[in-house]
Amino acid sequence: MELRQLEYFVAVCEELHFSKAAEKLGISQPNLSLQIKALEAHVGLPLFERIGKRTVLTDAGAVLLKHCRSLFTNLQNAYDEIGELRDFEGCQLAVGVIPSELDYRLTPLFIDFLHQFPKNRLRLYSTVEVVKLVLDMAIDIGITLNPAPDHRLRVRPLAKEAYGLIVSDRHELADRESISLAELKGLPMIMYPKGYWGRELVEKYCRDYGFELDTVVETTSNPSLFRFVRENIGATVQTYPLAKAINDPKLRFIKIEDHPPVRETSIVHRADKYLGRAAQSFIRLAEQQLK
């Protein structure tokens, strides 16, 4: 059994189509079929079944695929660790963050990281799919809301953060220090779209109190959202740390005094993925600044 054969096998598993897998690998289909037949002869069982025009994985194929993924993960970890021994100061780090946090709150964290470790390189992803990208190993680390339990993830809690109302200094509630959750009912709101974790969390708390937010503008852009609020088109419900990071004198943060929505943020990474010096250093810095 050769490593190349296992790579070919995984490619066929991903495409479930020999011609597409051969094209992806840059080899001919007959050569690919020959290599898969040799692998099947070695394991003693068929790895694929041909049902009409469909290619499906057999039980033996599913077992081999599971261990192949583990093998290639471990191999990539070895390459990464050896690469750091060769040039540990020039690492590349891919980090995913929830969209509401990148523009204002987390960019200073990344700047501090690069000031401390100037030879490192960063790739930043603003996405609601942070956990998926971590599990797919498209990124090294994610900063997100606490995910559902998953044995493939290692979760490092950061902080619990309460939401409050953010309004323009011209808003009718601008002089208030606190409000009740029920007072949000009927207020024109500027919010992130449905599907964003923060929006869904706030909406859940409001539904528990028998109402839904009156959202007049939905936007995925932080600067856009807060400009609408600044111009008194509506209010928004966001966390205090985000309001503090924006530090806009024309905005007012009003605490929700009874049952405020509370979120828990965490750093997540794959439990089986090697974390290099850059990733470990970033995690320590994030825990210092965000906890």
Residue pairs with C-beta under 8 A, 6 or more apart in sequence:
1 39
1 42
1 43
4 35
5 35
5 36
5 38
5 39
5 42
6 39
6 68
6 71
6 72
7 25
7 72
8 21
8 25
8 27
8 32
8 35
8 36
8 39
9 36
9 39
9 47
9 61
9 64
9 65
9 68
10 65
10 68
10 69
10 72
11 21
11 24
11 25
12 18
12 21
12 32
12 36
12 48
12 55
13 57
13 61
13 65
14 21
15 21
15 24
16 54
16 55
16 56
16 57
17 55
18 29
18 32
18 33
18 36
18 55
19 29
21 32
22 28
22 29
22 31
22 32
25 32
36 47
36 48
39 47
40 46
40 47
43 60
43 64
45 58
45 60
46 58
46 60
46 61
47 57
47 58
47 60
47 61
47 64
48 55
48 56
48 57
48 58
48 61
49 55
49 56
49 57
49 58
57 65
70 272
73 137
73 272
73 273
74 272
76 274
77 272
77 273
77 274
78 274
80 274
80 276
81 274
81 276
84 91
84 276
84 277
88 276
88 277
89 117
89 119
89 120
90 119
90 120
90 121
91 119
91 120
91 121
91 276
91 277
91 278
91 279
92 120
92 121
92 122
92 123
92 278
93 120
93 121
93 122
93 123
93 140
93 141
93 276
93 278
93 279
93 282
94 122
94 123
94 124
94 125
94 138
94 139
94 140
94 141
95 110
95 122
95 123
95 124
95 125
95 139
95 140
95 141
95 142
95 143
95 282
96 124
96 125
96 126
96 127
96 129
96 130
96 133
96 134
96 139
96 141
96 142
96 143
96 144
97 106
97 124
97 125
97 126
97 127
97 130
97 142
97 143
97 144
98 126
98 127
98 128
98 130
98 143
98 144
98 145
98 196
98 197
98 198
99 126
99 127
99 128
99 192
99 196
99 220
99 222
100 192
100 196
100 198
100 222
100 238
100 242
101 143
101 242
102 124
102 126
102 222
103 221
103 222
103 223
104 222
104 242
104 245
104 246
105 241
105 242
105 245
106 143
108 245
109 285
109 286
109 289
109 290
110 122
110 124
112 285
112 289
113 120
113 122
113 281
113 282
113 285
114 120
114 122
116 281
116 285
117 278
117 281
120 278
123 139
125 133
125 138
125 139
127 133
128 195
128 196
128 197
130 139
130 142
130 143
130 144
130 268
131 142
131 144
131 147
131 150
131 153
131 268
133 139
133 142
134 140
134 141
134 142
134 153
134 268
134 269
134 270
135 150
135 152
135 153
135 270
137 270
137 273
140 269
140 273
140 275
140 279
141 267
141 268
141 269
141 275
141 279
141 282
141 283
142 267
142 268
142 269
143 158
143 265
143 266
143 267
143 268
143 286
143 290
144 197
144 265
144 266
144 268
145 197
145 198
145 201
145 263
145 264
145 265
145 266
146 155
146 157
146 264
146 265
146 266
147 153
147 155
147 266
147 268
151 271
152 270
152 271
152 272
153 268
153 269
153 270
153 271
154 268
154 269
154 270
154 271
155 266
155 267
155 268
156 266
156 267
156 268
156 283
156 287
157 264
157 265
157 266
158 264
158 265
158 266
158 267
158 286
158 287
158 290
158 291
159 241
159 264
159 265
159 290
159 291
160 262
160 263
160 264
161 239
161 240
161 241
161 262
161 263
161 264
161 265
162 239
162 240
162 255
162 256
162 260
162 261
162 262
163 198
163 201
163 202
163 237
163 238
163 239
163 240
163 256
163 260
163 261
163 262
163 263
164 237
164 238
164 239
164 240
164 243
164 253
164 254
164 255
164 256
164 260
165 173
165 179
165 184
165 187
165 235
165 236
165 237
165 253
165 254
165 256
166 226
166 229
166 235
166 236
166 237
166 238
166 243
166 251
166 252
166 253
166 254
167 173
167 174
167 229
167 232
167 235
167 251
167 252
167 254
168 174
168 229
168 230
168 231
168 232
168 235
168 250
168 251
168 252
169 249
169 250
169 251
169 252
170 232
171 232
171 235
171 252
173 179
173 183
173 235
173 252
173 254
174 252
176 254
177 254
177 255
178 254
178 255
178 256
178 257
179 254
179 255
179 256
179 257
180 256
180 257
180 258
181 205
181 206
181 209
181 256
181 258
181 259
181 260
182 209
182 211
184 206
184 211
184 213
184 237
184 256
185 206
185 209
185 211
185 214
186 214
187 213
187 214
187 234
187 235
188 214
188 216
188 233
188 234
188 235
189 213
189 214
189 215
189 216
189 217
189 234
189 235
189 236
189 237
190 215
190 216
190 217
190 219
190 225
190 228
190 229
190 233
190 234
190 235
190 236
191 199
191 202
191 213
191 215
191 217
191 218
191 225
191 236
191 237
192 198
192 199
192 218
192 219
192 220
192 225
193 199
193 218
193 219
193 220
194 200
194 203
194 218
196 220
197 263
198 238
198 239
198 263
201 261
201 263
202 213
202 237
202 261
203 212
203 213
204 261
205 259
205 260
205 261
206 212
206 213
209 259
213 237
216 233
216 234
217 225
217 228
217 233
217 234
219 225
219 228
225 236
226 236
226 246
226 248
226 251
228 234
229 235
229 236
229 251
230 248
230 250
230 251
237 261
239 263
240 253
240 255
243 251
243 253
244 253
265 290
267 283
267 286
267 287
269 275
269 279
275 283
